[in-house]
Amino acid sequence: MKEAWSGIDVYLKKRYELIPNLIETVKGYANHEQKLMQDLVRLRNEAIQAHQNQEKINSENHLSENISRLMLIAESYPDLKANTNFQLLQTQLETIESEIELSRRYYNGTVREHNNQVQSFPSNLVASVFGFENGVFFEINNSTERDPVKVSF
């Protein structure tokens, strides 16, 4: 479970490094979106400083929501969408988000297996003696992210 979490951590660090570059690129086109830019920087710093898994998960969910908002705002600026630097950063972000998703799945699978062992007989006896507790799943907190995407032509 710890090894799976470290895999997530690697991709999150890559995302943390990408966010300032993305903000700087968007900033030149969307000056009036300063609050969102400040929120992203604050949330990124909070996520970096989070130490416990649940705290990290909550920070990451908030950060992901705001990154999505930034990408939606970018859709309103055709010059920004055409900027090659922005396109490169957007592609890198999409790749990292995909890798984070795969890492989350793997982590959640290890948590499930761990929790089954902690709760099942006879391994639950050993778990209680050594103080093993249930792991925390890395889940989506924002219910709107679970809603199906509406496509209209």
Residue pairs with C-beta under 8 A, 6 or more apart in sequence:
1 107
1 110
1 111
1 114
1 135
3 110
4 103
4 106
4 107
4 109
4 110
4 111
5 53
5 107
7 103
7 106
7 107
8 100
8 103
8 104
8 107
8 138
10 103
11 96
11 99
11 100
11 103
12 47
12 56
12 60
12 100
14 96
14 99
15 93
15 96
15 97
15 100
16 44
16 47
16 48
18 89
18 92
18 93
18 96
19 40
19 41
19 44
19 67
20 41
20 44
21 89
22 70
22 86
22 89
22 90
22 93
23 37
23 40
23 41
23 70
25 80
25 83
25 85
25 86
25 89
26 33
26 37
26 70
26 73
26 74
26 80
26 86
27 37
29 74
29 77
29 79
29 80
29 83
30 73
30 74
30 76
30 77
30 80
33 70
33 73
36 66
36 69
36 70
36 73
39 66
40 63
40 66
40 67
40 70
43 59
43 62
43 63
43 66
44 63
46 59
46 62
46 63
47 56
47 59
47 60
47 62
47 63
50 56
50 58
50 59
53 135
53 136
53 138
54 136
57 136
57 138
57 139
57 141
58 141
60 138
61 140
61 141
61 142
64 97
65 142
65 145
67 93
71 90
74 80
74 81
74 86
74 90
75 81
80 86
81 87
104 138
107 138
108 137
108 138
108 139
110 135
111 134
111 135
111 136
111 137
111 138
112 137
114 132
114 134
114 135
115 134
115 135
117 123
117 124
117 127
117 132
118 124
118 127
118 132
118 133
118 134
119 134
126 132
140 146
